[in-house]
Amino acid sequence: MRTLVLGRTPARVAEVLATLCADGFDAEGVSGDEEARELLEGGGFGVLIIGGAVEPGSRASLKEFAAEHGVRRVIDGALREPFDVYVRGEFEPLIREAASGG
């Protein structure tokens, strides 16, 4: 299941993607709302992870947009170090659950 990661800090987005991809997940990441909307509009994403620094207005708008474009699960994230441990413990189980229909 394809996952889109939206975060305001490109380095953190890259770290999340590195962990997800190393663990076999199909994931892409962006830092801007418009980039996220363009990718979601293209379809094929089942999960959207929204980073903790994304503003409340953007967060609400993107959640609604994602629902309109077939995203099964939106995950609100706020990374804590070590990032790889957080991604594996918090994000990956939710992605697996969405992929299994849960």
C-alpha positions as CSV (number, residue, x, y, z in Angstrom):
1,M,0.0,0.0,0.0
2,R,1.4,3.3,-1.1
3,T,2.0,5.8,1.7
4,L,2.5,9.6,1.4
5,V,4.4,11.4,4.1
6,L,3.9,15.1,4.5
7,G,6.2,17.0,6.8
8,R,7.5,20.5,7.0
9,T,11.1,19.5,7.6
10,P,12.6,17.8,4.5
11,A,15.3,16.1,6.5
12,R,12.8,14.4,8.8
13,V,10.6,13.4,5.8
14,A,13.7,11.8,4.3
15,E,14.4,9.9,7.6
16,V,10.8,8.6,7.7
17,L,11.1,7.5,4.0
18,A,14.4,5.8,4.6
19,T,13.0,3.7,7.4
20,L,9.8,2.9,5.6
21,C,11.5,2.0,2.3
22,A,14.2,-0.1,4.1
23,D,11.3,-2.1,5.7
24,G,9.7,-2.7,2.3
25,F,7.0,-0.1,2.3
26,D,6.2,1.9,-0.9
27,A,6.4,5.5,0.3
28,E,6.9,9.0,-1.1
29,G,7.3,12.2,0.8
30,V,6.8,16.0,0.3
31,S,7.0,19.1,2.4
32,G,4.3,21.3,0.7
33,D,0.5,21.0,0.7
34,E,0.2,21.5,-3.0
35,E,2.7,18.8,-3.8
36,A,0.7,16.5,-1.5
37,R,-2.5,17.4,-3.2
38,E,-1.1,16.7,-6.6
39,L,0.1,13.3,-5.6
40,L,-3.1,12.4,-3.8
41,E,-5.1,13.6,-6.8
42,G,-3.2,11.1,-8.9
43,G,-4.6,8.3,-6.8
44,G,-3.0,5.2,-5.5
45,F,-2.2,6.3,-2.0
46,G,-3.8,4.3,0.8
47,V,-2.2,6.1,3.7
48,L,-1.3,9.7,4.4
49,I,1.1,10.5,7.3
50,I,0.9,14.2,8.4
51,G,3.8,15.5,10.4
52,G,3.4,17.3,13.7
53,A,4.6,20.7,12.3
54,V,1.8,20.8,9.7
55,E,-0.5,23.7,10.7
56,P,-4.0,22.8,11.9
57,G,-5.8,24.5,8.9
58,S,-3.6,22.6,6.4
59,R,-4.0,19.4,8.4
60,A,-7.8,19.6,8.4
61,S,-8.0,20.5,4.7
62,L,-5.6,17.7,3.7
63,K,-7.5,15.1,5.7
64,E,-10.7,16.0,3.9
65,F,-8.9,16.0,0.5
66,A,-7.3,12.6,1.2
67,A,-10.7,11.1,2.1
68,E,-12.1,12.4,-1.2
69,H,-9.3,10.7,-3.1
70,G,-9.5,7.2,-1.6
71,V,-7.0,7.4,1.2
72,R,-7.9,4.7,3.8
73,R,-6.0,6.0,6.7
74,V,-4.6,9.3,7.8
75,I,-2.0,9.2,10.5
76,D,-1.1,12.2,12.6
77,G,2.6,12.0,13.4
78,A,4.9,13.8,15.7
79,L,8.3,12.2,15.4
80,R,10.4,11.5,18.4
81,E,14.0,10.3,18.4
82,P,15.2,7.8,17.6
83,F,13.2,8.4,14.4
84,D,13.6,4.9,13.0
85,V,12.3,3.3,16.2
86,Y,9.3,5.7,16.3
87,V,8.5,4.9,12.6
88,R,8.6,1.2,13.2
89,G,6.6,1.3,16.4
90,E,4.0,3.9,15.5
91,F,3.6,4.3,11.8
92,E,4.3,0.8,10.3
93,P,1.7,-1.1,12.4
94,L,-1.0,1.5,11.3
95,I,0.1,1.1,7.6
96,R,-0.1,-2.7,7.9
97,E,-3.6,-2.4,9.5
98,A,-4.8,-0.1,6.7
99,A,-3.4,-2.5,4.1
100,S,-5.3,-5.4,5.6
101,G,-8.5,-3.6,5.5
102,G,-8.6,-2.7,9.2
